[in-house]
Amino acid sequence: MKKTKLFLFLILLTLIVLTITSCQPNQTTHQFENNNQDQIKIAAISDIHGQLEKLNQVTTYINNNQDIKAILVAGDLVNNEKFSKRGIKYDDKLEAIKVLELLAKTNLPILVIPGNHENIDNYNYAIKKAKQSNPNLIDMHQIRLFQSNYFNVISIPGYTDKRYSAPNAFIATPLYIKQTKNYISKITNNKPTILLSHGAAKTTNPGPSTTYQNQDVGNQEIKQLMQQANIKFNIAGNIHEAGGLAVDINNNKITPNQLTSSLILNAGFLENWKLINNKQSKGMFTILTIKDNQISYEIINLK
């Protein structure tokens, strides 16, 4: 009898936990105040890897350009030297907190996901800690849908390939990506929707996921999600040497400042890196201009 009661109690407790979990919000809305009513500018950045001095250049630029209204961060806040095998070993929790706090000082909405360098426990700790004094940080690992009066963002946090991910990194499995389509039905406006992911959708060379070996390592499931859910825009990072490269959903090359109704873009990185065109870069980020249902991008190279 006691075992039966204990069993029933455990079932009831499980149902309560599941109910509480299912009721937790996984979407949010935001109203931008914008004097330029027909368009809005937002910054996009990826692969910060703890480069605080360079990130300070980024935030200084953003602070000096008041028309920028939000920042998208496509993962890899930290370097995780044990995983990357480069750089000086640094505490990942502290590094992530410093990155998040520096971004938050812009006082803009910061939409952030983890990449393949983050231990997900460290990421969760850091963003929870940073959010205590910075409510403008929006954890798109938990908040999967962001809606606003100018654009929407749906997230695919983490990375799709476990082979190239840090221990205990969040892995976006094919099923997880497929289920992301459910958030499309929750959108209540007709604004352009941006898919924020660490790795880009599958494209052709040269594109936002082209490696030194001239191989495209973009994700086919993300590409299928975009096609099936009619998502026209994907902002990502991950492959440093492809920083700043962009194509549309049909693999046509998109150049900076070209207004387009479809865009798959590598938003850049903050480490010193050689690009696939053999040019040396000190890092870059991008500024997106969203007008009606089209987007253009501008590359900002660091010095």
Secondary structure, DSSP 8 states (H G I E B T S, - for coil): -HHHHHHHHHHHHHHHHHHHHHHS--EEEE----SSTTEEEEEEE---TT-HHHHHHHHHHHHT-TTEEEEEE-S--S--HHHH--S----HHHHHHHHHHHHHTT-S-EEE---SS--HHHHHHHHHHHHTT-TTEEETTT--EEEESS-EEEEE-SBS-GGGS-TT--B--HHHHHHGGGGGGG--S-S-EEEEESS-B---SSSTTB-TTS-B--BHHHHHHHHHHT--EEEE---GGGTT-EE-TT--B--TT--BS-EEEE--BSS-EE-TTS-EES-EEEEEEEETTEEEEEEEE--
